[in-house]
Amino acid sequence: MNSPKDDAAAAEMRARSRFVLLSLIRFSGAIIALAGAVVVGRRLVEPAEIIGGLLLALGAFEVILLPTILVRNWKKQP
């Protein structure tokens, strides 16, 4: 059986890990969205609107929806 101090330390470590994960997901989503904007703006590849638009959509999903989905799933866990 774990002591309350061990349980509190484990909960704090889990919270820190989740915070770091959410921060990295948001940061990577912003970078992907920025890359999509650069592709559309500078036409770096042939179908720039399609590829850039897909990158923008993926980045927006990572920044806005994915963290919300993860938090909702974490709250469901016992």
C-alpha angles and dihedrals in degrees: 000000000000122000120239089251091057091047092050092049091049091049091050092049091049091050092050092049092050092048091052091047092051091048092051092048092051092046094049090047091053091050092049091049090049090051089052091052091050091050091051094043100046099029093228094168132036103256091038096162093053099044094039091047091051091050091048091050093047091048092049090050091052094048100041113022109023096062090049091051092049094049091049091051092047091053090054092056116095 
